[in-house]
Amino acid sequence: MTINQAFDLLKDAGGIRAARIITDNVKYLPWWRVRWIACKLRHGVPVAKIIHQKWFYGLPFYTNSHTLDPRPDTETLVAAVISDNPDSPKILDLGTGTGCIIAALVKNIYDASGTGVDISRGTIRVARRNIKTLNLTEQIKIIHSSFANKNLTAEKFDVIVSNPPYIARGDKRVNAGAMHDPKIALYAKNKGLAAYEQIAKNAKNWLKPNGKIYLEIGAGQKTAVQKIFKEAGWKFVRAEKDLSGITRVLVFTI
């Protein structure tokens, strides 16, 4: 099978963009593999899950079935942290996933360092692989724990950042591609707010005085999340909108 034949088959299965990404990034494309990939595309498997790579904030990240694929919306979160922290922050990333958030921050903020936390051992392996590939093992450590555990670390941080699970179970707005992401990274109890309740309760234990916490939120969750943090004693700093004009990031301090 020629590369043009492979491209045409993949285009028919998943569209021009998917075909271009796959043929540009997958070196070995015998006929049987092209047909296997085409089958995956027809069943809605995201390209990132097929080629095991997704770019985020200008950096490539390995991804698999254990991790949520990095999404452009989350770049709003990274940009908000960078704008407030010109140099040397110590960062805690709650629910680190692929490690894309903390890696992007450490790569783009002078002398930054930090810790990524996740409850999934499969996800931890992916994050550690990405941190090693990006030559950040001296600046970032990845640990297995949960933000529901107030004793997850004795360290104090200048910045806490999190893109926690925030989708309510049964939400009809979830796209087909997300069906191939781990449910633990997507869904939360209490109408998608349970993770914020845990973070609001425990994160003061890990933040330095005058430190800030940056949270990604789902569409329409601004008021509910603000209420959770206000009742837990946090002070609201500001909100940030993503490129679609949706409020995507909330910033609080203690």
N, C-alpha and C positions, 0 to 999 in steps of 0.2 A: 504494500500500500504506500503510495507516494504521500508526501506531506500535504499536497493539495487535496488529495482524496480524503485524507484524515480530517483536514480542516472542513471540508464540505459536510462530512458525516457528523462532525461535532457541532457545526453550525445548525444543521437541521435538528439536532437533539436539544441544544441549549442556547442557540443564538450566536451572533457574530462575536460579541465580546467574550463569551465563555470559550469559544473556539480559539480565539486569538491568544487568550491568556494561557490556555492549556498547551497549544502548539509552541508557544514561546518559552514555556517553563518546563515542559516534560521532554527529556532528551530521548527516551526510549519509547517509541510508539509503533510496535508491531500491530498487525491488523486485529489480533484478538484483544489487545489492550485498548485500542481505539473503540472497539465495539463495547467493551466492558464499561469504559468511561461514558460512552454515549448512553448506555442503559442507565447509569447513575444520574446523568443529567436529566433524562426523561422522567425519572422518579423524584426530581426536585432536590437532589443532593447539591449543596453549594460547591462552587468551583474550589474554594479554599479547602474544603474537606476532601476533595479528590486529589489535589496536588500537594496538600498538607503545608500550605503557605498562604499567609495574608500579610499585606503591607499595612503598617500603621505608623503614622507620624514620620514617614520617610524611612522606616526600618522594617526588615522582613522578619516575620515570626512564624515558627513552626506551630501548627495547630492540628488537632485530631478530635476524635469523638469524646474525649474527656474535657474539652475546653470550648468555651464560647468563642466564636470567631471575633477578632477585633473589628469594631465597627466605626465608621467615620464620625458618628454622633459623639463618641467618647473622646475624640480629639478636642472637643470643646472643654472637657474636663482637664485635659493636659495643658491646654493653652491658658486656662484660668490660673492654674498653679504656677506656671512659668512666669506669668505677668506679675505675680506677687512676690516671687522669690528669686532675686537676681543671683544669689550665690550661697553655697554651703548649707542648704537645709538638710536635715535628717528626716526622712520620709517613711511613713508606714502605709502600706497598701493593703487594705482589707478585702479579701476575695480576689487575689491577684490574677487568677486564670492563667493566661499565657505569659504573664509578666509584662505585657505590653505597656501598661500605664507607668509602672515604676521604671522600666527600662527607658522609655521615651523621656521621662523626667530627668533621670540621671544623665542621659546622653546630652540633654539640652540645658541643664543648669550647672554652672561651674561648681565643682567640688561637692556635688550632691551625693548622698548615699542613703541607704535605707534597707527596709525589710519588707518582703512580700509574704502574706499569710493566706493559706487556703485550707479548706477542710478536706478536699479530695486528694488522695495520694496519687491518683493518675494525673491530676492537674499539676500537682507539685513536680512530678517528673518532667512534664512539658515546660513549666516555667524555668526549672533549673537548666534544662537543655537550651532554652532561648538565652538565658543570662550568660551561659558559657559561650554560646556562639557569638554573642555580641561583646565578648571580652569584658564583662562587668562583674565577674565573680569576686573581685576585690572590693567593689562598692556596694553590692547587693547580696543579701542572703535571703533564702526562701525557707520558710518554716511551715510545718504542718500544725494547724490549730484552727480555732473558730473565733469569730468576733463575738460570739455568745459567751466566750470564756474570758472573764475580766482579768484573769491572770495569764493571759497568753504571752505577755512580755513585761519585764520589769523596767525596760527602757522607756525614755520619754522622747517624743518627737516634736519637731517644729511644724510638721505638716502630716495630716492624716488624709488619705484619699481613698475613695471607694466607689466602685460601680457594682453595687450589690444586686442580688436578684430582686426585681421589683414588679414583675408581671403577676396579676391576679390569676389564680387557677380558673380556667374556663374562658379567659379573655379571647374573644373572637378575632382580635386585631393581629394576633401573632401570624407572621407570614410562614409560608411553607418551608423556607430555608431553615428557620429556627427549630423546626421539628427534628432536625438532625443535631442540635446542640443539646448538651446535658441539661436535664430538667432542673437539677439543683442550682444551676447558674442562672436560670431564667425566672422560676416561679417562687413566690413567697406567700405565706398565709396572711390572713387579715387584709384581704384585698390588695395584696402586693406590698404591704407596709411593715411586715414583721421584721425584716432585716434592719430597717431604719430604727425601729423600736429598740432592738438589741444594741445597735451602734450608739444611739443616743444615751442609753443607759451606761454603757461600759467605756466609751472612748475617752472620757475625761481622765481615766486612769493612765492613758498613754500619751497625753498631749502636754507639752510644756506651757507655762504661762505665756499668754499672748499668741499661742499657736492657733492654727486654723484647721478646720476640717472641710474638705471639698467632696461633695456627693453628686453623683449622677442620679437623675430621677427620671421617671417615665412621664409621658405626656399627661398633663392634668393633675399631677401629684404635688404641685408646689404648696398649696395651702395645707394639705394633710401632713406633709413632711415638716413644714415650718411649725405646725402645731405640736407635733411629736417632740421636736427639739426645744421649743420654747418651754413646754411642760417639764422637760428634763433639765432646765436651767441654762440652756445655751442661748447665745446672742446671735441674731441673724445679721450677717454682713452684707450680702448681696446675692443676686441671681444672675445667671448667664444664659443667653439663648443660643441654640445651635443655628446652623446655616439655614434651616427651614423656618426659623422664627419661633421655635418651640422652646420654652424654658426647660433647660436640660441640666443645669448645674446650680446647686445651692451651696453657699459658703457660710459657715458658722464659726464662732469663737467662744471661749469660756469666760 
